[in-house]
Amino acid sequence: MSERSQRIGAHGAVASGNLAALAAAVLQPGFVGTAPPAWVCRWLGEGLGSVVLFARNVVDPVQLSALTATLRAERPDVIVAIDEEAGDVTRIESARGSSRPGNFALGAVDDPELTEAVARDLGVELATAGVTLNYAPDADVNSNPANPVIGVRSFGADPALVARHTAAWVRGLQAGGVAACAKHFPGHGDTRVDSHHDLPLISADRARLDACELAPFRAAVAAGAQAVMTGHLLVPALDPELPATLSHRILGGLLRDELGFSGAVVTDAVEMRAVADRYGFAGAAVRALAAGADAICVGGERADEGAARELRDAIVAAVVSGELPEERLAEAAKRVGQLAAWTVAARAERAARRDMAPEAVPAALVAARRAIRVTVPVSAGSGGSSGAGTAALPLTRPAHVVEFAPPHNIAIGAETPWGIADPLRELLPGTTAARYAEAEVPADLTAAAHGRPVVLVVRDLHRHDWMRAAVARALATRPDAVVVELGVPELVTGAVHLATHGATRVGARAAAEVLVGVR
């Protein structure tokens, strides 16, 4: 019997209970429902230090405030995390779409002061509702246009731009009273694989990583980010064997020692297949802690007490067996406690301040309007058999909107409303609309227009062969159609091309304003 096993055996339930409390302290579980279930409240009294909220937990600000107040009644310093990037990935506005532009739109504007203002406004809203940690900003450099999971969640493809806006976002959010968590370290931008489904390979050499992927994280650390989230990524230049989340070389040697980060390291969700399929659900959590992670995020897909108990018990067992040093678990719990102390102080500071009033013209709307880009391609107006001629903006009569729906992005969570048909209909009553997924696209996409202006709405047109083919057919019959891109505008086409740099509600409003000329 090992010395550790003898010690735990000698202390019996007391030592085992202490270990269980330490193990619970490093978990950040999710749950189902708009009020905390009994098991969460019970666990908060038994050592659980954090919870994470998703769209399924949020109805409106009043309900969210009541939820967090219930949590805080059980444990005043509980860390209440949320995955609120604003933009396409929103939890607090999932039912309507985000009233704030996402990172890609902010990067297109490239005004760090505006980015900071938008993030500060979000921080104020989250802090008012009792949220204390936000899994944002996304600090990935979207250097691969074919990336299926990052895209408009990134500030852009230029490392310097992404770095300055990551720093601005961190400053703004934390000035609003909420801890920032830069993700997905060491960078999820240069991949064609979604880590929700499989393990992405980042094949860049170390020089490239330093110049590109790591630049925004250096900026986040310098800006004082309280947390960093790991990515489930295999980066052979840093560790040829283990994903970043499970790699001491990456979490310890690189993030701690080289970048000088002293805050909390939070894993991406451990139920994601990139790690769970290879190391097991609980096995990935134990390995992550051993590698240097401080908090284990879980609950996007496994959001029940059984999942939390499985992780807690596995962590305790790993300490007993010697697989996970008890000192490492204690260090992780201490860092979680330090983050909790920061959030308590931030809440107290915010309560004492009186400069948090909303702006007359919200920075988010300003940013969304400034992010709009209108392009008239050189070949616009050529070809076609009907409705020939170049489309003119503004539109002065009701239009027919055709929206193309790509496959659902799991990172967005619940299906968030998107599209420009509704805001355009408000400005041009009588506007009609149709939406098609790949299997639903009709042969004649513009027949229902009946001579009215046609607006084709796409998301990441460059990534979807079927969508490009459908748009090409539509433009062949209606070369005057306007194309509105709500994703990454890698491919510009149409008589007039309008890019919003994100599929947000505020971006759709800004696009509709441009289409009808009311700005």
N, C-alpha and C positions, 0 to 999 in steps of 0.2 A: 504493500500500500504506500502511495506517495505521501510525502510530508503534507502536501495540500489536502489530500483526501483524509489523512489522519486528523488534521486541524478541523476540517469541516465536520467530520464524524464526531469529534469530541464536542464540538459546540452544538451539534444536533440541529434542531429546528431554528435556533436563533441565527446561526451562521447561514444556514440555507435561506432563511427569510431575508437576511441582509443581502445576500447575493441576488435573490429574486427582485428585491427593491432596486438594486443597482441595474439589473437587467431591464427592468421596466423603465428606469429613468432614461435609457438610451433609445427607447422606441418612440416613433412618431406615427401611431396608427390612425387610420381613417375609420369611419363608421357610417352606417346608413341611417338616414333620418334627419329631420330638421330640429331635433332636440337631442341632447346627449343620451344614449341608452344607459341603462342601469350599470352595465358592466364598465363603461368608461368612467362613470362617477366613482364607482367602487375602486377601480384601479388608480385613480388620481389620489385616493387616500392611502394607497399601498405602494406609492413610489413612482407611478407613471408621471413623466415630466412634460409630455407634449402630446398634442393631437394634430392632425392635418385635415383640413376641410376641402371639399370638392363641390361642384355645382349641385349635387344631390342634397347637400346640406343647407343650401341657401335659397330663400324665397325673396326676401327684401331686407333692407337695412334694419328695420325694427325687429324682425324675427332673428336676424343674425346677431344683433346686439343682445337679445335675450338668450340665445344659445351660448354665446361666449360668457355672459354673466353667470349662467348656470355652471359652466366649467370653472370659472374663477371662484365661485362660492365653495367649490370642493378643494381647490388649490389656488391660492391667490397669484402665485408666480407661474402658473401653467403657461407653456409656450403654445400659442394657438397659431398654427401655420396654415397657409393657403397657397395654392398654385395659381396666382393671379398675375399673369404677364401683362394684362390688358391686351388690346389687339385681338387677334383671332383666338387666343387661349385666354378665356375669361371664365371665372367661376362666379363672381358676384353679379354678372350681367348675362349669364348664359341663356336666360329665357328671352332676352331681347337683342343681344349683340352688344358689343362694347361701345361705350360712349367716348372711349379714348382710342387714339390710333396706336397701332402696335409699333414694335421696334423698327421694322423696315420703313415705315412711313416717316418715323422720326429721323432715321438715317438719311432718307432722301432729302429731307429739309436741311439736315446737317447744321442745326443750331443747338449746340449743347445747352445753352441757357433755357431754351424752350423744352428740351428733353428733361432737364432737371425740374422745370416747373410742372410738366405733366406727371412726372413720377412723384413729386411732392404732393400734388393734388390727390393722387391715388393713395399715397401714404396716409394723408389726413383722413380720407374716407375709410380706409381699412382700420386705422387706429381708433376712429370714432366708434366703429362697430366691434372693437375689442380684439381684432387680429393683431398679432405681435411679430410674426415672421412671415415673409413672403418669399416663395421659391422663385425669385426673379431678381435681376434681369437675366435673360438669355444672353450669354456672352460669347456664343459661338460665331465664328466667321463663316458665313455661308459661301465658301469658296467653290463649292460644287453645285451648279444650278440644278443638277438631277437629284439633290437631297430630298428624300420623301417626307421628312419629319421636321426639319428646321425651317427653311424657306423664309417666309415673312416674319418668323419669330426672331430672326437675326436682324441686327442693325444694318447689315450689308456684307459685301464681299471684300471690302478693303480693311485690313487689320487696324490701321491707324484710326479710321473712322469708327470702327466698332469699339476700339479701346476708349476713345474720348467720350463716346455716348454711354458705354458701360459705366464709366466713372461718374458721369453726370447723373445717370439713373440711380446709382447707388447713393450718391449724395442727396438727391431729391427725395427718394423714398425714406431714407433714414432721418432726414430733416422733418418729414411728416410724422415720425414717431414709430416706424416699423423697420425691423431688421431686414436687410437685403441678403439674398443668397444667390450669388452668381453661379451660373450653370452653363454647360455640362462639362466639367473639368476632366481632361485637359483640352476639350474642344470637339464638338460633334458635327462640325460644319462640312468636312470633306469626306462625305460618305454617301453611298447609295442605299444603305441599309438602315432600317428603323430598329433601334435597340429594344423596342417593345416586342419585336418578333424574332430577332436574331442578333448575333454579336457582330457589330460593325468593325471593320479593319481600317485603321488610319495608317497608311503606308508612308507618310512623310518622314524624311530624315530629321535629325535633331535640329539642324540649322533652319529648316523650313518650319518646324514646330515653334522655335524661338521667335522667328520673324512673323509668323501668322497666328497659329492657334493660341499660343500662350500670351500674346500681347494684351488682349482684353482682360485676362485674369491677373496679370501684373497690375494693370490699371485699377481693377476692382480692389485688389489688396491695398494698393496705395491710397485709394479713396476711403478705406476703412470698412469695407464690407464685413459684416459680422459673421457671415457663413458662406461656404462654398459647397455646391452640390457636385458630386462625382458623376461622371458618365460611364455607362457600361460599354467601354470601348477597348479594343485591343490595339495597342500602340507599340509595335515592336521596337521602335527606336528608343522607347522608354522602358519597356518591359516586354520581352518576346514571349512570355508565357501566360501572364495573368492580365485580366481586364483591369482597367484603372481603378475601379471600385474596390478590387481585392488586392491591389498591388501596394506593398510598403515602399517600393522604389518610387512610385508616383505620388502617393499620399504623404509619405514621410520625406523621402529624399528630395523630391521636386517641390511639392506644394509647401511643406513646412520649412525645409532647410534652404532651398534655393529661392523660393518666392517670399519666404519670411511670413507666411500666413499663420496667425496665432488664434484665429477664431474657431468656430465649430465646423466640422466637416460632416455634411449630411449626404447620405447615399440617395441616388435615384431609387425609385421603388424596387424593392428586392424581389418582387414577384414577376418582374419583367423577364422575358424568356432569354434575353442575352446572358443572364447569369443564372436564373433559376433552372433552366434546362440543363446546364452544365454542372452546377455545384449544389443544386437543390435549393429550395426556398429558405429553409433554416440554415443550411450550409453556407449559402452566400452571405447571410447576415453575420454569422460567426467569423467567416474569413474577412469580411469588410472591417469588422471591429479590430481584428488582429492586425490588419494592414494599416490601421490608423484612422478609420472613420469613427465619428463620435455619436452620430444619431442615425438610426435605421428608419427610413421612410417605407411605409407599407400601407396598403389600403385603397389604392386606386381600383384594384380588382379583388383583393382579398380584404374585406372590411368587416370582419367579425371577431368576436372574442377568441374563437378557436385559433385563428391565425396569429393573433397577438400572443396567446398562451404558447403556441408552438415555438415562436421565436424566443420568448422569455425562457422557456424551459431548455431550449437548445443552448442558449447563452450560458445558463447556469451549469448545464452538463459539460460544456466546453471548458469552463473554469475548473470544475471538479477534476476533469481528465487531464488538465494541463495544456489543452490545445489553445486556450485563450488565457493569457496571464491575467490574474486578478488585478494586478496593477494597471494593466491596459484598460480593463473595464472601468476601474475607478477613475482613471484619467479621462476617459470618454464621458462618464457621468459628471465629472467636475466641469468639463467644458460646456456640457449642456446646462449645468447650473449657472455658469458664468454668462451664457447667452440669456438665460432666464432673468438674471440680475440686470443685464443691459435693458431688456424689454420693460422691466418694472420701472427702472430709472427713466426710460424714454416716455413711458405713460405718465409718470409724475411730472416730468418737465413739460410735456404737452399740456397737461391739465393746468399748469401755472401760466401758460402763454395765452395771449389774446390776439395773435396775428394770423390766425388760421381761417379767416373769412374767405368764402369763395370769390373768385374773380368775376367781374362784370361780364367779360367775354371769356369763357373758359379757354385755357391754354390748349386743351385737347382739340377744340374745334378749330382754333387758329392753326394748329399743327396739321390737322387733317386737310384743311383747305390748301395750305402751303405744299403739301405732299403731292397734290394732283399734278400729273404731267400729261400734256396733250401733244401728240405727234401726228403729223400728216405724212405718211410714207411717200416716197418718191413715186411709187407705182400706183398710188391711190387713184381710183376712178377709171382704171383701164379694164376693158373686157366687160362681160356680163350681157344679159339679154333683156333685162327689164329694170326700171328704176335707175337707169344709167346716169352717171354724173357724180361729182363729188359731194358728199354730204356736207351740209352747212350747219354750223353751230352759231347761235343756239337753235335748238328745236323749238318750233312755234306751234306745234299741234300734237295731239296724242300720238304716242309711238307704240310699237309692238316690241316687247322685250323678250329675248330668248336667252335663257340662262342654262349653262352646261354644268352639271353637278359631278365633280370628280369623286373618286372613292373617299370614304370618310377617313379622316386623320385621327387616329386613336389619341394623340396627344391633346386634341381639343376637348376630349371628353364627350359629354352629351352634345347632341347636334345643336349647335348654336345657329340661330337664324342669320341668313346672309342674302345678299343680292341688292339690286338697285330698283327693282320694280316698285316696291312700296313707296320709297321717297319720291321716285319719279312720278308715280300716280298722284301723289299729293300735290305736286306742282303742275302736272298736266293731266287733269281728270279725263278719264276715258282711255288712258293707257292700258293696254292689255299685256299679258305675260304668259309664258310657258317655260317650264323647267324640265330638262331631260338628263337622265343618267345614260351611261353608255348603251345599255340594252334598249333604251326607249326612244332613241333618236329617229324621227321620221325621215322619209326620203326628201320631202319638201319642207324645209324649215321656215320658209318665209311666206307660205301661202296664206297664213292667217293674218298677215300684215295688211292685206287688202290696200296696198299702195301707201300705207303710212310709213313714217320713218322706222327703220329697224335698228335695234340696239342688241348686239351680241355680247353676253357677259360670260367671261371665262375666268378660271382660276388655274394658274400655272399651265398655260396653253402649251408651252414647250415640252412638258413632261408627259402629255397624253396624246398618243397617236390618233385615237378615235375622235378626240375633241378637235384636233387640227384638221382632220378630214371633214368633219361636220361643218366647221367654220369655213373651210375652203368652198364647200358646196354652197353654203349660204351666200358667200361673197360672190360666187359665180353668177347667181341670179340677182343679187342685190349688192352690187359693188359700192353703193352709196352708204352701206351700213356702217354704223359706228361700233367699234370693238372696245369694250371696257374690260380691262384686266384687273382682277382683284387679288392676284397673287404676285409672283415674281415676273416682271415684264421682260423676260429674256427674248421673247419673239414678238415683234411689232408688226401688225397687219391691219387691214381695213382702211376705208377712206379716211377715217379719223380714228386714232387710237388714244384711249384715255387710260392712264394707269393710276390706281389709288394706293398701291403698295400695301394692301391688306384688305381683308373682307369684313371690316368692322361696320357697325351701324353709323358711326360718325363719318367714316370714309365714304359710305354709300350716300349719305346726305350731301357731302361735299361734291361728290361726282354728279349727283342729280342737279345741284346748283350750277355746275359748269355746263351741263348739257342744255339747260334751259336759259342760261345767261342771267341768273339772278344775283350773282356775287358782286 
